Amino acid sequence: MNALWAILVNAAFAGWSVEGPSYTSRADATEYARSAKEAGYKGRVVRRFKDGAGWEFVVRVEDLGDGDEAAEVAGGLATATRSTVVVLDEEGASVKTVEPGEAPQPDAKSEGKPEGKGTDAKAGPERAMAPWYEAAAEAHGAGLTALSEPERVKFVYTRKLPDGRIARHTYARRGTDLYLSIEPVEGEVVASTTLALGDAAWLTTKGETTSQDLQRSRETIERFSPTGMLPVVLDLEGSVETHPMLATLKKGAEAKVGSDPVVLYAPADSPTPEVAVGTKDSLIRRITLDGGKRVHEYSKYESVDGVQIPRRILTRVDGAEQPDQIVVEAVELDGDLPDAWFVAPK
């Protein structure tokens, strides 16, 4: 299942959780998350709709083993951030409110043990993360999560292939309904529209509409979505989980990608994978893979609801002189989408 759809479909809580106070802006929630992290508690910003109040943002520390661990994390987080926090059970229901200063004291059995799963001291790859990862993850924002939560998403970009053909792509999601339009801009490009609505899907090209396999159509459309086109910079955590070597890269020389100064990170005994991270903003500027055979460059970053989106992406394969170039024209979250895009063909 596509990672984005896994989030949408598998919305159930995994283990106990702790939530901080709610905010009306993502920026305020992100600042709270930063304060929590400085205190040793790593949470993610969650956006949700509250009846009568509209959209709100909270920071959630997840995957806690049981109620006792959740209560301990809640007490520590409340005290460290001087805020009221809430303990949620495995179903996401509130079971306890913890005020600042209510941190439980560790008993003799727990002294000396690693902190719970909600802290940076938990077991797993994060204990040995390379210096670039934490800074880059924070700088890029929770891309995959932020883009999966809105009810409506629009993503428009032009793509210029190495052979000179140019096409404009428009991806849209409304709830679980998907829309993809490919239009020719230059060269021999076949125009098409793909729809996945409810339990049916269609492809329209050259004036003809045909029914399609629903799951395959969903997977195809999602490959043209923001997370499909920018899997690393929008899902850094997922990329590191898939390729653990990325978490252990060593700091190397300083260099430049275009006009941007960067620091290079690579394995101690291999030139790739190599990640070039901006010295000023910690944003990923280049990723080199497969011994240098595949190179992705990212530039002209712009913040969209706290998520850093590169407006220009260049990909070179096998040292090709002309890159595959993507220019992002628009990324809109919860904006207006034409109803005509989501009408089943007759």
Contacts in CASP RR format, 6 or more apart in sequence:
PFRMAT RR
TARGET T0000
AUTHOR 0000-0000-0000
METHOD contacts of the structure
MODEL  1
MNALWAILVNAAFAGWSVEGPSYTSRADATEYARSAKEAGYKGRVVRRFK
DGAGWEFVVRVEDLGDGDEAAEVAGGLATATRSTVVVLDEEGASVKTVEP
GEAPQPDAKSEGKPEGKGTDAKAGPERAMAPWYEAAAEAHGAGLTALSEP
ERVKFVYTRKLPDGRIARHTYARRGTDLYLSIEPVEGEVVASTTLALGDA
AWLTTKGETTSQDLQRSRETIERFSPTGMLPVVLDLEGSVETHPMLATLK
KGAEAKVGSDPVVLYAPADSPTPEVAVGTKDSLIRRITLDGGKRVHEYSK
YESVDGVQIPRRILTRVDGAEQPDQIVVEAVELDGDLPDAWFVAPK
1 9 0 8 1.000
2 218 0 8 1.000
2 219 0 8 1.000
2 222 0 8 1.000
3 144 0 8 1.000
3 227 0 8 1.000
3 235 0 8 1.000
3 238 0 8 1.000
4 144 0 8 1.000
4 147 0 8 1.000
4 148 0 8 1.000
4 222 0 8 1.000
4 225 0 8 1.000
4 227 0 8 1.000
4 228 0 8 1.000
5 218 0 8 1.000
5 222 0 8 1.000
7 144 0 8 1.000
7 145 0 8 1.000
7 148 0 8 1.000
8 148 0 8 1.000
8 176 0 8 1.000
12 91 0 8 1.000
13 62 0 8 1.000
13 88 0 8 1.000
13 89 0 8 1.000
13 90 0 8 1.000
13 91 0 8 1.000
13 92 0 8 1.000
14 62 0 8 1.000
14 63 0 8 1.000
14 90 0 8 1.000
15 62 0 8 1.000
15 63 0 8 1.000
15 64 0 8 1.000
15 65 0 8 1.000
15 90 0 8 1.000
16 64 0 8 1.000
16 65 0 8 1.000
16 66 0 8 1.000
16 67 0 8 1.000
16 69 0 8 1.000
16 70 0 8 1.000
16 87 0 8 1.000
16 88 0 8 1.000
16 89 0 8 1.000
16 90 0 8 1.000
17 60 0 8 1.000
17 61 0 8 1.000
17 62 0 8 1.000
17 63 0 8 1.000
17 64 0 8 1.000
17 70 0 8 1.000
17 87 0 8 1.000
17 88 0 8 1.000
17 92 0 8 1.000
18 60 0 8 1.000
18 61 0 8 1.000
18 64 0 8 1.000
18 70 0 8 1.000
18 73 0 8 1.000
18 74 0 8 1.000
18 77 0 8 1.000
18 85 0 8 1.000
18 86 0 8 1.000
18 87 0 8 1.000
18 88 0 8 1.000
18 118 0 8 1.000
19 46 0 8 1.000
19 58 0 8 1.000
19 59 0 8 1.000
19 60 0 8 1.000
19 61 0 8 1.000
19 85 0 8 1.000
19 86 0 8 1.000
19 88 0 8 1.000
20 32 0 8 1.000
20 58 0 8 1.000
20 59 0 8 1.000
20 60 0 8 1.000
20 77 0 8 1.000
20 81 0 8 1.000
20 83 0 8 1.000
20 84 0 8 1.000
20 85 0 8 1.000
20 86 0 8 1.000
21 32 0 8 1.000
21 58 0 8 1.000
21 83 0 8 1.000
21 84 0 8 1.000
21 85 0 8 1.000
22 50 0 8 1.000
22 56 0 8 1.000
22 57 0 8 1.000
22 58 0 8 1.000
23 29 0 8 1.000
23 32 0 8 1.000
23 56 0 8 1.000
23 57 0 8 1.000
23 58 0 8 1.000
24 55 0 8 1.000
24 56 0 8 1.000
24 57 0 8 1.000
25 57 0 8 1.000
26 45 0 8 1.000
26 47 0 8 1.000
26 57 0 8 1.000
26 146 0 8 1.000
26 305 0 8 1.000
26 306 0 8 1.000
27 306 0 8 1.000
28 57 0 8 1.000
29 45 0 8 1.000
29 57 0 8 1.000
29 58 0 8 1.000
29 59 0 8 1.000
30 45 0 8 1.000
30 141 0 8 1.000
30 306 0 8 1.000
32 59 0 8 1.000
32 81 0 8 1.000
32 83 0 8 1.000
33 43 0 8 1.000
33 44 0 8 1.000
33 45 0 8 1.000
33 59 0 8 1.000
34 138 0 8 1.000
35 80 0 8 1.000
35 81 0 8 1.000
36 42 0 8 1.000
36 43 0 8 1.000
36 59 0 8 1.000
36 61 0 8 1.000
36 77 0 8 1.000
36 80 0 8 1.000
36 81 0 8 1.000
37 43 0 8 1.000
37 120 0 8 1.000
37 138 0 8 1.000
39 76 0 8 1.000
39 77 0 8 1.000
39 80 0 8 1.000
39 81 0 8 1.000
40 80 0 8 1.000
40 115 0 8 1.000
40 119 0 8 1.000
40 120 0 8 1.000
40 121 0 8 1.000
41 61 0 8 1.000
41 73 0 8 1.000
41 76 0 8 1.000
41 77 0 8 1.000
41 80 0 8 1.000
41 118 0 8 1.000
41 119 0 8 1.000
41 120 0 8 1.000
42 61 0 8 1.000
42 118 0 8 1.000
42 119 0 8 1.000
42 120 0 8 1.000
42 126 0 8 1.000
43 59 0 8 1.000
43 60 0 8 1.000
43 61 0 8 1.000
43 62 0 8 1.000
43 118 0 8 1.000
44 59 0 8 1.000
44 60 0 8 1.000
44 62 0 8 1.000
44 142 0 8 1.000
44 145 0 8 1.000
45 57 0 8 1.000
45 58 0 8 1.000
45 59 0 8 1.000
45 142 0 8 1.000
45 145 0 8 1.000
45 146 0 8 1.000
46 57 0 8 1.000
46 58 0 8 1.000
46 59 0 8 1.000
46 60 0 8 1.000
46 145 0 8 1.000
46 149 0 8 1.000
47 55 0 8 1.000
47 56 0 8 1.000
47 57 0 8 1.000
47 146 0 8 1.000
47 149 0 8 1.000
47 150 0 8 1.000
48 55 0 8 1.000
48 56 0 8 1.000
48 58 0 8 1.000
48 149 0 8 1.000
49 55 0 8 1.000
49 56 0 8 1.000
50 56 0 8 1.000
60 88 0 8 1.000
61 73 0 8 1.000
61 77 0 8 1.000
61 118 0 8 1.000
62 118 0 8 1.000
63 117 0 8 1.000
63 118 0 8 1.000
64 70 0 8 1.000
64 73 0 8 1.000
64 116 0 8 1.000
64 117 0 8 1.000
64 118 0 8 1.000
65 117 0 8 1.000
67 87 0 8 1.000
67 89 0 8 1.000
67 95 0 8 1.000
69 116 0 8 1.000
69 117 0 8 1.000
70 87 0 8 1.000
70 88 0 8 1.000
71 87 0 8 1.000
71 96 0 8 1.000
71 98 0 8 1.000
71 104 0 8 1.000
72 103 0 8 1.000
72 104 0 8 1.000
72 106 0 8 1.000
72 116 0 8 1.000
73 116 0 8 1.000
73 118 0 8 1.000
73 119 0 8 1.000
74 85 0 8 1.000
74 86 0 8 1.000
74 87 0 8 1.000
74 96 0 8 1.000
74 98 0 8 1.000
74 102 0 8 1.000
75 85 0 8 1.000
75 98 0 8 1.000
75 101 0 8 1.000
75 102 0 8 1.000
75 103 0 8 1.000
75 104 0 8 1.000
76 103 0 8 1.000
77 83 0 8 1.000
77 85 0 8 1.000
78 84 0 8 1.000
78 85 0 8 1.000
78 98 0 8 1.000
78 99 0 8 1.000
78 100 0 8 1.000
78 101 0 8 1.000
78 102 0 8 1.000
78 103 0 8 1.000
79 100 0 8 1.000
79 101 0 8 1.000
79 102 0 8 1.000
79 103 0 8 1.000
81 100 0 8 1.000
82 100 0 8 1.000
83 100 0 8 1.000
84 97 0 8 1.000
84 98 0 8 1.000
84 99 0 8 1.000
84 100 0 8 1.000
85 97 0 8 1.000
85 98 0 8 1.000
86 94 0 8 1.000
86 96 0 8 1.000
86 97 0 8 1.000
86 98 0 8 1.000
87 94 0 8 1.000
87 95 0 8 1.000
87 96 0 8 1.000
87 97 0 8 1.000
87 98 0 8 1.000
88 94 0 8 1.000
88 95 0 8 1.000
89 95 0 8 1.000
114 121 0 8 1.000
114 122 0 8 1.000
114 123 0 8 1.000
115 121 0 8 1.000
115 122 0 8 1.000
116 122 0 8 1.000
120 126 0 8 1.000
121 127 0 8 1.000
125 240 0 8 1.000
125 241 0 8 1.000
125 244 0 8 1.000
125 247 0 8 1.000
126 247 0 8 1.000
128 247 0 8 1.000
128 248 0 8 1.000
129 247 0 8 1.000
129 248 0 8 1.000
130 246 0 8 1.000
130 247 0 8 1.000
130 248 0 8 1.000
130 249 0 8 1.000
130 250 0 8 1.000
130 251 0 8 1.000
130 265 0 8 1.000
131 251 0 8 1.000
131 265 0 8 1.000
132 249 0 8 1.000
132 251 0 8 1.000
132 263 0 8 1.000
132 265 0 8 1.000
132 275 0 8 1.000
132 277 0 8 1.000
132 282 0 8 1.000
133 236 0 8 1.000
133 240 0 8 1.000
133 246 0 8 1.000
133 247 0 8 1.000
135 277 0 8 1.000
135 282 0 8 1.000
136 236 0 8 1.000
136 275 0 8 1.000
136 277 0 8 1.000
136 282 0 8 1.000
136 283 0 8 1.000
136 284 0 8 1.000
137 236 0 8 1.000
137 237 0 8 1.000
138 282 0 8 1.000
139 281 0 8 1.000
139 282 0 8 1.000
139 283 0 8 1.000
139 308 0 8 1.000
140 233 0 8 1.000
140 234 0 8 1.000
140 236 0 8 1.000
140 283 0 8 1.000
140 284 0 8 1.000
140 307 0 8 1.000
140 308 0 8 1.000
141 306 0 8 1.000
141 307 0 8 1.000
141 308 0 8 1.000
142 307 0 8 1.000
143 227 0 8 1.000
143 234 0 8 1.000
143 235 0 8 1.000
143 307 0 8 1.000
144 227 0 8 1.000
144 234 0 8 1.000
144 235 0 8 1.000
144 237 0 8 1.000
144 238 0 8 1.000
146 305 0 8 1.000
146 306 0 8 1.000
146 307 0 8 1.000
146 333 0 8 1.000
147 153 0 8 1.000
147 225 0 8 1.000
147 226 0 8 1.000
147 227 0 8 1.000
147 234 0 8 1.000
147 307 0 8 1.000
147 333 0 8 1.000
150 333 0 8 1.000
150 334 0 8 1.000
151 174 0 8 1.000
151 175 0 8 1.000
151 334 0 8 1.000
152 172 0 8 1.000
152 173 0 8 1.000
152 174 0 8 1.000
152 175 0 8 1.000
152 332 0 8 1.000
152 333 0 8 1.000
152 334 0 8 1.000
152 335 0 8 1.000
152 336 0 8 1.000
152 337 0 8 1.000
153 171 0 8 1.000
153 172 0 8 1.000
153 173 0 8 1.000
153 225 0 8 1.000
153 226 0 8 1.000
153 331 0 8 1.000
153 332 0 8 1.000
153 333 0 8 1.000
153 334 0 8 1.000
154 170 0 8 1.000
154 171 0 8 1.000
154 172 0 8 1.000
154 330 0 8 1.000
154 331 0 8 1.000
154 332 0 8 1.000
154 335 0 8 1.000
154 337 0 8 1.000
155 169 0 8 1.000
155 170 0 8 1.000
155 171 0 8 1.000
155 172 0 8 1.000
155 224 0 8 1.000
155 225 0 8 1.000
155 226 0 8 1.000
155 229 0 8 1.000
155 328 0 8 1.000
155 330 0 8 1.000
155 331 0 8 1.000
156 168 0 8 1.000
156 169 0 8 1.000
156 170 0 8 1.000
156 171 0 8 1.000
156 328 0 8 1.000
156 329 0 8 1.000
156 330 0 8 1.000
156 331 0 8 1.000
157 168 0 8 1.000
157 169 0 8 1.000
157 229 0 8 1.000
157 326 0 8 1.000
157 327 0 8 1.000
157 328 0 8 1.000
157 329 0 8 1.000
158 166 0 8 1.000
158 167 0 8 1.000
158 168 0 8 1.000
158 169 0 8 1.000
158 185 0 8 1.000
158 326 0 8 1.000
158 327 0 8 1.000
158 329 0 8 1.000
159 166 0 8 1.000
159 167 0 8 1.000
159 168 0 8 1.000
159 169 0 8 1.000
159 324 0 8 1.000
159 325 0 8 1.000
159 326 0 8 1.000
159 327 0 8 1.000
160 166 0 8 1.000
160 324 0 8 1.000
160 325 0 8 1.000
160 326 0 8 1.000
160 327 0 8 1.000
161 324 0 8 1.000
162 320 0 8 1.000
162 322 0 8 1.000
162 323 0 8 1.000
162 324 0 8 1.000
163 322 0 8 1.000
164 186 0 8 1.000
164 187 0 8 1.000
164 322 0 8 1.000
165 186 0 8 1.000
165 187 0 8 1.000
165 188 0 8 1.000
165 189 0 8 1.000
166 184 0 8 1.000
166 185 0 8 1.000
166 186 0 8 1.000
166 187 0 8 1.000
166 189 0 8 1.000
167 182 0 8 1.000
167 183 0 8 1.000
167 184 0 8 1.000
167 185 0 8 1.000
167 189 0 8 1.000
168 182 0 8 1.000
168 183 0 8 1.000
168 185 0 8 1.000
168 329 0 8 1.000
169 180 0 8 1.000
169 181 0 8 1.000
169 182 0 8 1.000
169 183 0 8 1.000
169 224 0 8 1.000
170 179 0 8 1.000
170 180 0 8 1.000
170 181 0 8 1.000
170 183 0 8 1.000
171 178 0 8 1.000
171 179 0 8 1.000
171 180 0 8 1.000
171 221 0 8 1.000
171 224 0 8 1.000
171 225 0 8 1.000
171 226 0 8 1.000
172 178 0 8 1.000
172 179 0 8 1.000
172 180 0 8 1.000
172 337 0 8 1.000
172 341 0 8 1.000
173 179 0 8 1.000
173 225 0 8 1.000
174 337 0 8 1.000
174 341 0 8 1.000
174 342 0 8 1.000
176 198 0 8 1.000
177 195 0 8 1.000
177 196 0 8 1.000
177 197 0 8 1.000
177 198 0 8 1.000
177 342 0 8 1.000
178 194 0 8 1.000
178 195 0 8 1.000
178 196 0 8 1.000
178 197 0 8 1.000
178 217 0 8 1.000
178 218 0 8 1.000
178 221 0 8 1.000
178 222 0 8 1.000
179 193 0 8 1.000
179 194 0 8 1.000
179 195 0 8 1.000
179 221 0 8 1.000
179 341 0 8 1.000
179 342 0 8 1.000
180 192 0 8 1.000
180 193 0 8 1.000
180 194 0 8 1.000
180 195 0 8 1.000
180 220 0 8 1.000
180 221 0 8 1.000
180 224 0 8 1.000
181 192 0 8 1.000
181 193 0 8 1.000
181 341 0 8 1.000
182 189 0 8 1.000
182 190 0 8 1.000
182 191 0 8 1.000
182 192 0 8 1.000
182 193 0 8 1.000
183 189 0 8 1.000
183 191 0 8 1.000
184 190 0 8 1.000
184 191 0 8 1.000
190 205 0 8 1.000
190 206 0 8 1.000
191 205 0 8 1.000
191 206 0 8 1.000
192 203 0 8 1.000
192 204 0 8 1.000
192 205 0 8 1.000
193 203 0 8 1.000
193 204 0 8 1.000
193 205 0 8 1.000
194 201 0 8 1.000
194 202 0 8 1.000
194 203 0 8 1.000
194 204 0 8 1.000
194 212 0 8 1.000
194 217 0 8 1.000
194 220 0 8 1.000
194 221 0 8 1.000
195 201 0 8 1.000
195 202 0 8 1.000
195 204 0 8 1.000
195 217 0 8 1.000
195 342 0 8 1.000
195 344 0 8 1.000
195 345 0 8 1.000
196 214 0 8 1.000
196 217 0 8 1.000
196 218 0 8 1.000
196 221 0 8 1.000
197 342 0 8 1.000
197 344 0 8 1.000
198 214 0 8 1.000
199 214 0 8 1.000
200 211 0 8 1.000
200 214 0 8 1.000
200 344 0 8 1.000
201 211 0 8 1.000
201 212 0 8 1.000
201 213 0 8 1.000
201 214 0 8 1.000
201 216 0 8 1.000
201 217 0 8 1.000
201 218 0 8 1.000
202 209 0 8 1.000
202 210 0 8 1.000
202 211 0 8 1.000
202 212 0 8 1.000
202 344 0 8 1.000
202 345 0 8 1.000
203 209 0 8 1.000
203 210 0 8 1.000
203 212 0 8 1.000
203 217 0 8 1.000
204 210 0 8 1.000
204 345 0 8 1.000
209 345 0 8 1.000
222 228 0 8 1.000
223 229 0 8 1.000
226 234 0 8 1.000
226 309 0 8 1.000
226 331 0 8 1.000
227 234 0 8 1.000
227 235 0 8 1.000
229 313 0 8 1.000
229 326 0 8 1.000
230 298 0 8 1.000
230 309 0 8 1.000
230 310 0 8 1.000
230 313 0 8 1.000
231 239 0 8 1.000
232 239 0 8 1.000
232 284 0 8 1.000
232 287 0 8 1.000
232 296 0 8 1.000
233 283 0 8 1.000
233 284 0 8 1.000
233 298 0 8 1.000
233 308 0 8 1.000
233 310 0 8 1.000
234 307 0 8 1.000
236 284 0 8 1.000
239 246 0 8 1.000
240 246 0 8 1.000
240 247 0 8 1.000
243 273 0 8 1.000
245 267 0 8 1.000
245 273 0 8 1.000
246 273 0 8 1.000
246 275 0 8 1.000
248 267 0 8 1.000
249 265 0 8 1.000
249 266 0 8 1.000
249 267 0 8 1.000
249 273 0 8 1.000
249 274 0 8 1.000
249 275 0 8 1.000
250 265 0 8 1.000
250 266 0 8 1.000
250 267 0 8 1.000
250 268 0 8 1.000
251 263 0 8 1.000
251 264 0 8 1.000
251 265 0 8 1.000
252 263 0 8 1.000
252 264 0 8 1.000
252 265 0 8 1.000
252 266 0 8 1.000
253 263 0 8 1.000
253 264 0 8 1.000
254 261 0 8 1.000
254 262 0 8 1.000
254 263 0 8 1.000
254 264 0 8 1.000
254 279 0 8 1.000
255 261 0 8 1.000
255 262 0 8 1.000
255 263 0 8 1.000
255 264 0 8 1.000
255 276 0 8 1.000
256 262 0 8 1.000
257 276 0 8 1.000
257 285 0 8 1.000
257 286 0 8 1.000
257 297 0 8 1.000
257 299 0 8 1.000
258 299 0 8 1.000
260 278 0 8 1.000
260 285 0 8 1.000
260 299 0 8 1.000
261 278 0 8 1.000
261 279 0 8 1.000
261 280 0 8 1.000
262 276 0 8 1.000
262 277 0 8 1.000
262 278 0 8 1.000
262 279 0 8 1.000
262 285 0 8 1.000
262 286 0 8 1.000
263 276 0 8 1.000
263 277 0 8 1.000
263 278 0 8 1.000
263 279 0 8 1.000
264 274 0 8 1.000
264 275 0 8 1.000
264 276 0 8 1.000
265 274 0 8 1.000
265 275 0 8 1.000
265 276 0 8 1.000
265 277 0 8 1.000
266 272 0 8 1.000
266 273 0 8 1.000
266 274 0 8 1.000
266 275 0 8 1.000
267 273 0 8 1.000
270 291 0 8 1.000
271 288 0 8 1.000
271 291 0 8 1.000
271 292 0 8 1.000
272 288 0 8 1.000
272 289 0 8 1.000
272 290 0 8 1.000
272 291 0 8 1.000
272 292 0 8 1.000
273 287 0 8 1.000
273 288 0 8 1.000
273 289 0 8 1.000
274 286 0 8 1.000
274 287 0 8 1.000
274 288 0 8 1.000
275 284 0 8 1.000
275 286 0 8 1.000
275 287 0 8 1.000
275 288 0 8 1.000
276 284 0 8 1.000
276 285 0 8 1.000
276 286 0 8 1.000
276 287 0 8 1.000
276 288 0 8 1.000
277 283 0 8 1.000
277 284 0 8 1.000
277 285 0 8 1.000
278 284 0 8 1.000
278 285 0 8 1.000
281 301 0 8 1.000
283 298 0 8 1.000
283 301 0 8 1.000
283 308 0 8 1.000
283 310 0 8 1.000
284 298 0 8 1.000
285 297 0 8 1.000
285 298 0 8 1.000
285 299 0 8 1.000
286 295 0 8 1.000
286 296 0 8 1.000
286 297 0 8 1.000
286 298 0 8 1.000
287 295 0 8 1.000
287 296 0 8 1.000
288 294 0 8 1.000
288 295 0 8 1.000
289 295 0 8 1.000
289 296 0 8 1.000
293 317 0 8 1.000
293 318 0 8 1.000
293 319 0 8 1.000
294 315 0 8 1.000
294 316 0 8 1.000
294 317 0 8 1.000
295 314 0 8 1.000
295 315 0 8 1.000
295 316 0 8 1.000
295 319 0 8 1.000
296 313 0 8 1.000
296 314 0 8 1.000
296 315 0 8 1.000
297 313 0 8 1.000
297 314 0 8 1.000
297 315 0 8 1.000
297 323 0 8 1.000
298 310 0 8 1.000
298 312 0 8 1.000
298 313 0 8 1.000
299 310 0 8 1.000
299 311 0 8 1.000
299 312 0 8 1.000
299 313 0 8 1.000
299 314 0 8 1.000
300 310 0 8 1.000
300 311 0 8 1.000
300 312 0 8 1.000
301 308 0 8 1.000
301 309 0 8 1.000
301 310 0 8 1.000
301 311 0 8 1.000
302 308 0 8 1.000
302 309 0 8 1.000
302 311 0 8 1.000
303 309 0 8 1.000
304 331 0 8 1.000
304 333 0 8 1.000
305 333 0 8 1.000
309 328 0 8 1.000
309 331 0 8 1.000
310 328 0 8 1.000
311 327 0 8 1.000
311 328 0 8 1.000
312 325 0 8 1.000
312 326 0 8 1.000
312 327 0 8 1.000
312 328 0 8 1.000
313 325 0 8 1.000
313 326 0 8 1.000
313 328 0 8 1.000
314 323 0 8 1.000
314 324 0 8 1.000
314 325 0 8 1.000
314 326 0 8 1.000
315 323 0 8 1.000
315 324 0 8 1.000
315 325 0 8 1.000
315 326 0 8 1.000
316 323 0 8 1.000
316 324 0 8 1.000
317 324 0 8 1.000
END
